[in-house]
Structure formats: C-alpha cells, structure tokens
C-alpha cells in the first residue's frame, strides 16, 4: 500500500479519527473472514491478540455494535497498529490513499 500520502502519525487529530474508524471497520470485517494473516506479519501479535480477544468475547454482536465495543476497549491497540503501518498512506482527511480492501 506504499504510495504518496501521509502516514497515520502525520495526520491531524480529526483525520486520525477518520483513519481509525475506517481501519477498525476493516479489521472487524477481516477478523470475521479469518483474513488477518498479512496484517499479522507486519504488526505486533500482542496488539492483535488484545483486539482479537475482545472480538472473540463479543462475537455474538452485530458488526457495528462489535466495532463500537472494540473501539471503546481496544482503541490504543488500533492506534499503535496504524502508527506501525508506516507503508500505509492517507489523504489529509484521513481516508486511505488505497482502499483497505485493495491494499
């Protein structure tokens, strides 16, 4: 996904929230699909385990409710993942340069 744009740490606070929300939606979707292998090769397994435990414990919830709970309980872990993904670039508004599903 390396291309022209800003890294997560370079974004404004508002743009970071946009980036974080889109990433959490993507992460929860990929968790349900069992498709987090590529991400796990790039970031701390400890961070992912923290998030995945919350997702596992609340698997009975619908997607949006699970996103909300995961955001509330795992926000720092998601932020650390986005900071670690230096090859992922964002527009100034926080939207990814390359859609998460195409990355």
N, C-alpha and C positions, 0 to 999 in steps of 0.2 A: 504494500500500500504506500510505499515511499514515493512521494511526489511533491510538488510545490504547495506550500501552505504553512500553517503554524502548528507547532507541537502543542499538546494539551497545556503544558506549563506556561506557554506564551499567551494563552487566551485571557481575555478579560474575565472577571468573575461571572458575569451574566452568560458569556459564551461557554464558560466551563460547565455551567448548569445545563445548558443545551446539549453539550457534548456528553456529559454524564448521563443525562436522561436517555439519549438515543443509544448509548452504549449499554446501559442496564437493560433496556428493552431487547436489544440484540442478544446480550448474554443470556437472559432468561429463555429466549427463544432457542438459542443454540444448546442450552442445558437440556431442555425438553427433547431436542432432537438427538442428544448424545453426541454432539459435534463440537466439542471444545478442544480437540487434540492440537490443532495448530496454535491456538492461544496458549495452551499449557506448555508448549515448547518455548514460549517467549517470555513468560512471566512466572513469578514465584508460585510453586504448588501450594505453599502455605496460604497465600492470599486466596487462591481459587478454592481451597478446601474450606476456608472460613465462609465464603459465599455459598458454596455448594451445600454445606451443612444446613444453612438457613433455607435454601431452596428445597432440600430433601425434607426437612421438618415441616414444611408448609406446602407440600406437593398437592394437597387437596384443594388449594386455592386456584381460582382462575388466573389467567395471565396478568391482567392489570393489577389485581389485588396482590399477587405474588411480587410483581415489580415494586409496588408501593412498600410492602413489608421488607423486601430485600434492600431497597434504597434506605429505609429507616435504620435497619440493623447492620448493613454492610457498606454504607457509603464510603468510609475511609479506605476499605479494601479496593473498591472500584476506582477510587481516585488514585491510589497507588499503582494499580494496573495501567490506567491511562497515562500516568506520568512515565511509567516504564516503557510504554509502547512508543518510543521516540520516532519510529518509522511511520506511524500513523499521523496524517496531517489533516488539519481542519481549516475551514474558511473562518474569517473573522467573527462570524455569527455563531460558531461552534458546531456547525454541520460538518460532517466528514467530507473531505475532498472526494474520496471514493466511498460509495455506499458500503456499509458494513457487510451486506450480503455478497458483495462483489469482491471484497478485499481478500 
